[in-house]
Structure formats: structure tokens, C-alpha cells
Amino acid sequence: MALFGLATDPAETVKRSHALLAVMEIHLAKQPFLAGSVATLADIANYAYVAHAPEGSVSLDAYPHVRSWLTRVEALPGFVPMVRTPVGLAAGA
């Protein structure tokens, strides 16, 4: 939102993000990846959004299974991380 200057309600967006993360947390408590026991396109497609959520003021602290999932995705062969957005840009400065 801040990085691209989107006209949205930041509080509502953060609230919706936490609702989604809560669903992911429950799901990932039962299996290691989003679609089962092995990584799939679902994990690759969702990784960047979740991994960079803190840049949009969405803390992952309350989601240990989500954080463990991020670590599992990062451990996949050939994993290449995205460049982090500089803090000033992520905060809308």
C-alpha cells in the first residue's frame, strides 16, 4: 500500500491480512505445506506475500506455524529470496 501509494484503509488491510494468516496458521499446524506434505506452486505463489507482510505493518509474531512454513520454503533447493523493501519506502516515507 505505502510502497505503491494505493488509496486503501491501512487498518482494514492489516485486519484482513491477520484474518488470512489465522487461517493459514491453523492449516499449517496440520501439514508442512499449503497443499499437503510437499511444496507445490501454492507455496511458491504465496511465499512472497507472506514473507514480506511485515513490510506492510503485518506482524508474523503470532503465527509460529506460518513462520515455520516460511523457513521450509526458504530451505527448498534453488530458493532465491526477494530483495527486502527499504524500511523508509515500506513505511511510506
C-alpha positions in Angstrom: 0.0 0.0 0.0 2.6 2.5 1.1 5.2 1.5 -1.5 2.8 1.9 -4.4 0.7 4.7 -3.0 -2.5 2.7 -3.0 -5.6 4.5 -1.7 -6.8 2.0 0.8 -7.7 1.8 4.5 -4.4 0.5 6.1 -6.2 -0.7 9.3 -8.7 -2.7 7.3 -6.0 -4.2 5.1 -4.0 -5.2 8.2 -7.1 -6.7 9.7 -7.8 -8.7 6.6 -4.2 -9.9 6.5 -4.4 -11.2 10.0 -7.6 -13.0 9.3 -5.9 -14.8 6.4 -2.8 -15.5 8.4 -5.0 -17.0 11.2 -6.5 -19.5 8.6 -3.0 -20.3 7.3 -1.8 -20.9 10.9 -4.5 -23.4 11.6 -3.9 -25.1 8.2 -0.1 -25.3 8.6 -0.5 -26.7 12.1 -1.7 -29.9 10.4 0.6 -30.2 7.4 4.0 -28.8 6.4 3.0 -27.1 3.2 -0.2 -25.4 1.9 -1.4 -28.3 -0.3 0.0 -31.2 1.7 3.3 -32.9 2.6 5.4 -31.5 -0.2 5.9 -28.0 -1.6 3.7 -27.0 -4.6 3.0 -23.9 -6.7 0.7 -22.8 -3.9 3.6 -22.4 -1.6 5.8 -20.6 -4.1 2.9 -18.3 -5.1 2.0 -17.3 -1.6 5.5 -17.1 -0.1 6.4 -13.6 -1.2 3.2 -12.1 0.1 3.5 -13.7 3.5 7.3 -13.2 3.9 7.0 -9.5 3.1 3.9 -8.9 5.2 5.9 -7.2 8.0 6.9 -4.6 5.4 3.3 -3.6 5.4 3.0 -3.5 9.2 1.6 -7.0 9.4 3.5 -8.8 12.1 4.0 -12.6 11.9 4.9 -12.9 15.6 1.5 -14.6 16.4 1.9 -17.2 13.7 4.6 -19.8 14.6 3.4 -22.4 12.0 3.4 -19.7 9.3 6.9 -18.7 10.2 8.0 -22.4 10.2 6.4 -22.7 6.7 8.4 -19.7 5.5 11.6 -21.4 6.7 10.6 -24.7 4.9 10.0 -22.8 1.7 13.3 -21.0 2.1 15.1 -24.4 2.5 13.8 -25.6 -0.9 16.5 -26.3 -3.4 17.1 -23.3 -5.7 15.3 -20.9 -3.4 16.2 -17.3 -4.2 15.0 -14.6 -1.8 13.3 -11.4 -2.8 15.1 -8.2 -2.1 13.6 -6.5 1.0 11.9 -3.2 0.6 13.9 -0.5 2.3 12.3 0.4 5.6 11.6 4.0 4.7 9.8 3.0 1.5 7.8 0.3 3.2 6.6 2.7 5.8 5.6 5.2 3.2 8.3 7.8 4.0 
